Amino acid sequence: MQSFNPPVRTLMGPGPSDVHPRVLQAMARPTIGHLDPFFIEMMDQTKEALKYAFKTENELTMPVSAPGSAGMETCFANLVEPGDKVIVCINGVFGNRMKENITRFGGEAVVVEDKWGEAVTVEKVEQALKENGDAKIVAFVHAETSTGAQSDAKAICALAHQHSCLTIVDTVTSLAGSELRVDEWGIDAIYSGTQKCLSAPPGISPISFSEAAIHKLTNRKTPVTSWFLDLNLVMGYWGKGAKRAYHHTAPVNTLYGLHESLVMLMEEGLENTWDRHKQNHETLKANLEGMGIKFVVNEQDRLPQLNTVWIPDGVDDAAVRSTLLNEYNLEIGAGLGDLAGKVWRIGLMGYSARKENVLLATAALKEVLSA
Ligand SMILES: *Cc1c(COP(=O)(O)O)cnc(C)c1O
């Protein structure tokens, strides 16, 4: 057996995306104890920086020590009690996973369905809220990575609040990639990931809970069924104050990476970061359309950081993707579910959202398609 040396790729799929060299360097720094005063200082800075990234003042803002899916489970495990009615919007893979969480934690899911590739229809959410006066939560995906569609989080949250519901929102792909305002939009529980638009490696899930969400959590009639994800316990380690107790061993070096990526986010400025994703999307879009390639999602609902396009007729999906990977070291994403074999998902996320990547993807696709 020998050391593992991965090839150097350009990652332009649905995640993970390119990790910034500064983040990789930060992760190579010496491991210290998860209760070391220096580490605790870094944890506090990370929490503050995540508030900045989420645009929230929520005290309970922290990174869960596991990937985006664990952030999702944290939200549902803590907020859904047996018998709770939860309206869940499904317009792709990740909405379906939310539904799965609701039923597994004993909730009753009321599904609002939209076609893959389309945004959640706000009027359908309103109808569901009117028909289900006893609903407690509305859950939806802000940025559907399986299709590249973006939903109107502000409008859905406003409606949910009018009907006294909390909101759980998946922003794994939107955080730091496109406009996201937790407090202004009224998001009560949110989860994200580090490997999409934060330029950090996978394995961490930033979350944030509003006062109203914490109120529901602390007034539960039944204990949270997950031990690891029970925020009442997790906050003994991640919470404020000098007295931090061991809950689990934090992924120390991965957190150095997240910390560095947040330092970089603050250096660039959140709005500038959103803008960079948009600019690169515009260039990629012009280039692809110039080649006759068409987008799946309506222009107004398109995510800049995830470009889903129809594979041109007669083109072998798998052959193109493997040529891109083997000959250009370029990874783009395949379609999922109903869209498998029909679309490509080209990510422009985090450090991957750069001009040279747009050029590479355009030139490589042009060569491979004309060959
Ligand atoms: C990637 C992704 C997830 C899951 O994140 P993991 O880190 O793979 O667990 C959840 N929701 C959306 C919208 C995603 O894009």
The ligand as an SDF file (V2000), in Angstrom:
LIG
                    3D

 15 15  0  0  0  0  0  0  0  0999 V2000
  -25.7010   18.5390   -1.3290 C   0  0  0  0  0  0  0  0  0  0  0  0
  -27.0690   18.8200   -0.8040 C   0  0  0  0  0  0  0  0  0  0  0  0
  -27.5550   18.2250    0.3660 C   0  0  0  0  0  0  0  0  0  0  0  0
  -26.8180   17.1490    1.1180 C   0  0  0  0  0  0  0  0  0  0  0  0
  -25.6040   17.5560    1.5880 O   0  0  0  0  0  0  0  0  0  0  0  0
  -24.4930   16.4300    1.9730 P   0  0  0  0  0  0  0  0  0  0  0  0
  -23.3530   17.2510    2.4510 O   0  0  0  0  0  0  0  0  0  0  0  0
  -24.2390   15.6780    0.7100 O   0  0  0  0  0  0  0  0  0  0  0  0
  -25.0710   15.5680    3.0180 O   0  0  0  0  0  0  0  0  0  0  0  0
  -28.8120   18.5890    0.8150 C   0  0  0  0  0  0  0  0  0  0  0  0
  -29.5530   19.4840    0.1530 N   0  0  0  0  0  0  0  0  0  0  0  0
  -29.1400   20.0720   -0.9840 C   0  0  0  0  0  0  0  0  0  0  0  0
  -30.0060   21.0750   -1.6600 C   0  0  0  0  0  0  0  0  0  0  0  0
  -27.8790   19.7670   -1.4910 C   0  0  0  0  0  0  0  0  0  0  0  0
  -27.4510   20.3400   -2.6210 O   0  0  0  0  0  0  0  0  0  0  0  0
  1  2  1  0
  2  3  1  0
  2 14  2  0
  3  4  1  0
  3 10  2  0
  4  5  1  0
  5  6  1  0
  6  7  2  0
  6  8  1  0
  6  9  1  0
 10 11  1  0
 11 12  2  0
 12 13  1  0
 12 14  1  0
 14 15  1  0
M  END
$$$$
